[in-house]
Amino acid sequence: MSEARIVTEVVSHPSTRGVSGAPIGEPVTADEQARIGERYKLMRLLAQGGMGAVYLAQRPGSRGLCVIKTIYPELLENPMAAARFEREGRLAGRMRHPNLLWGIDYQPRMPPFIVYEYVAGVNLREILEASEGEGLPIGHVLAIADGVLAGLEAAHTLADVEGRPLGLVHRDVSPHNVMLNFGGLPKIIDFGVAHIASSQLTEHGVGFIGKLQYGTPEAVQQRRVDRRTDLYSLGVMLHEMLTGRPVVPLLDHAGAMTEAIVTEDLAPHSRIPVDVFAVLQRACAKVPERRFSNAAEMRAALSRCQPGAPRPDARALGVWLEVQFPERHREIVRLVEWCELEDTLFPRPPERPSGPRPPDGGREWWRIYVELATLAAAGSVGGVLLGFGRWTTGAILALLAVAWAATASKMPSYLRVILVGAVGGILLGAILRGLWTTLMG
């Protein structure tokens, strides 16, 4: 691979060619674990590609699985490769959409690595190969397309910390880079070769980036790309999913493939309804200005189509995938059992808080102490007033204290229970004392 054309390769799930009953992947050496450090425990080596290695890992103290992507040290000497890996790592943390591969962590120091969520599923390339040229049910294709378009819209509209659009383009939308997990959720993976309009990383002379079969006229001619480039590639991919045949056959001569991409229009097919084909035809227009302007517009157009077959929900899609790939599902179950995990077959990353977290982990303890002191004072004063017959003032003050303790949003639930119990005890004692004084007086 030339230095002018660096294509990042990500393997987001393991192969299932391991020995039956054994965990998938290969054992990890002590040297490999030492390079990663103690923050993550490497479980298995999943794959080694042209850019680096991919490991299945687990964070100490966590029940969830993750995937660690590394880059070979010699590639870091190439400025373009190093810059791409760094950009991918920083971009990964912004992926916060159910239909995008979630980035969990990025280690910029040597050796650098990126941590992603583990997707328990199958990529669309394998699903297409399993169909043996027959294509997929149209309802399933449209359901998957809906998720992919939702993910693309989220990626295309990503902004920097100051709210300025990044101008992100995936540039490699293809069956290899779309996963379907066993929960029926499509996920776009591998933003390693993404184009960011606001980035200062120059790519002049790099050449075509991506998979040529899903390339666009502007990309193969090295013209400017934008979000409509991804929509073209998706249209080509959906056509293949419906027909079972690639729009542009994989040929030995790249020039012939490029010529087909630039000149040949999308062909109608008996398996594709007219309204669905009209959407794909517009998405794959040779001139970008004639395509859908964004993913949301194409998603809305597909939702209006009447394919004559039901569109399965996520649960039904997951069940269908399990039927299609039972051995893969069993391998993942065995992997989870081998890692001694519970309820992590389909882990979902927690929602990122909207604002910055306090450094102590999210609880502002000074606020809790203030509330504790205030509640204790209010409850005590209320109890004394009740005890001396000041029923109205004391009751209002004491009840406000109880309500505050029960609903204080910054307090841990166990502390609220203790406070409610303590203040309630004070009130009960004061009320009994007041009744005794009244009766005996």
C-alpha positions, 0 to 999 in steps of 0.5 A, a space after each residue: 500500500 502506497 503512502 499516498 493512499 492510506 485506508 484505515 481497516 477496522 474489524 469490528 467483530 471477530 470471526 467465528 472460525 474458532 474451535 467449537 466451545 473455545 472463545 473466538 479470536 487468538 490468545 493475547 501475549 504478555 507483550 501485547 498487554 504490556 503495550 496497552 497498559 493496565 487500564 484495559 484487560 485484553 481478552 482476545 486478539 480479534 484480527 490484524 490488518 494492514 494498519 494495526 491490530 484489533 483486540 477484544 478487551 474489558 475494563 477492570 471493574 466493568 462488566 461490558 466488553 469493548 474493542 481496542 484498535 491499535 496502529 503499528 508503530 512504523 505507520 506512526 512515522 508516516 505523518 498522514 497515517 498518524 494524523 488520520 489515526 489521531 483524528 479518528 480517535 478524537 472523532 470517536 468520542 463525538 459519536 453519540 447516536 444509536 446507529 453509530 459505533 460508539 467511541 469509548 476512549 482514546 489514548 493519544 500517548 504512545 502507543 496510541 489506541 482507540 476504544 470502541 463499543 463491542 458490536 455483537 452482530 454481523 456486517 452486511 457484507 457477510 449477510 449479503 454473501 450468505 444470501 448467495 445472490 438472492 438479495 434480502 427481503 425488501 422490508 428488511 432492507 428498508 428497515 436497515 436503510 432507515 437506521 443507516 440514514 438516521 446514523 448518517 444524518 447524525 454524523 453529517 450534522 456533527 459540530 465542534 465544541 463551539 457549535 460549528 459544523 464539522 462537515 463530516 463525510 464518511 467516504 466509505 459507506 459500504 456493506 463492510 462498514 455497516 453492522 447489524 447487531 443481534 438486537 436488530 440495530 444497524 450501526 455505521 462503523 469505521 470513520 477512519 477515512 472520513 473527510 472533515 471539511 473544517 480539518 486542516 489535514 491536507 489530502 492533495 494527491 492521496 487519490 481515491 479513498 474507500 471501496 471502488 465498487 461503492 465509489 461516486 463520480 466526484 470521488 473517483 475523479 478526485 473532486 470535492 465530496 460532501 454529505 451527498 457522496 455518502 448518499 450515493 454510496 448508500 444507494 448503490 449498497 441498497 440496490 445490491 442488498 435488494 438484487 443480490 448483485 453489485 451495481 459495479 462488478 469487482 474487476 481487475 482493471 480499476 479504469 473500467 470500474 471508474 468508467 462504469 461509475 462515471 457513465 452508467 446509470 442505475 439499472 431497474 430490477 424486477 425485485 425493486 418496486 418502482 417507488 423504491 427505485 425512484 428513491 435509489 435513482 435520485 440518490 445515485 444521480 451522477 450530478 450531486 445537485 440532483 441527489 437528496 440534499 441530506 440523509 433526513 430527506 432520503 429517509 423521509 422519501 423511503 418511509 413513504 414507499 409502499 414495498 408491499 411487505 412489512 418492515 420488521 421492527 428491531 426485535 424482529 430484525 434481530 430474531 431474523 439475524 439470529 436465524 440466519 447466523 445461529 453459529 455466530 450467535 452461539 459463538 458470542 454467547 460462549 464468548 460472554 460466558 467465557 468472560 464471566 459477564 452478565 447481561 452484556 450480550 447487547 451492551 449499550 453505552 450510557 448516555 453522555 451527560 449534557 454538561 461537564 461532570 464534576 471531577 468527583 464523579 457527579 455528586 456535589 457533596 458540599 450541596 448535600 451537606 448544606 441541605 443536610 444542615 438545613 433540613 436538620 435545622 428545619 425539622 428541629 425547629 418545626 418539632 419544637 414549635 409543635 411541641 409548644 403548641 405552635 401547630 400551624 407554623 411548626 407543621 408548615 415548617 416541618 412538612 416543608 422539611 420532609 418534602 425537601 428531603 424527599 425530593 432533593 435531586 442532588 441527594 443519593 436515594 439512601 441519604 434521602 431515606 435516612 433524612 425522611 426517617 430522621 425528620 419524620 421521627 422528630 415530627 412524630 415525637 414532637 406531635 406526641 409531646 404536644 398531644 400529651 401536653 394538651 391532654 394533661 394541661 
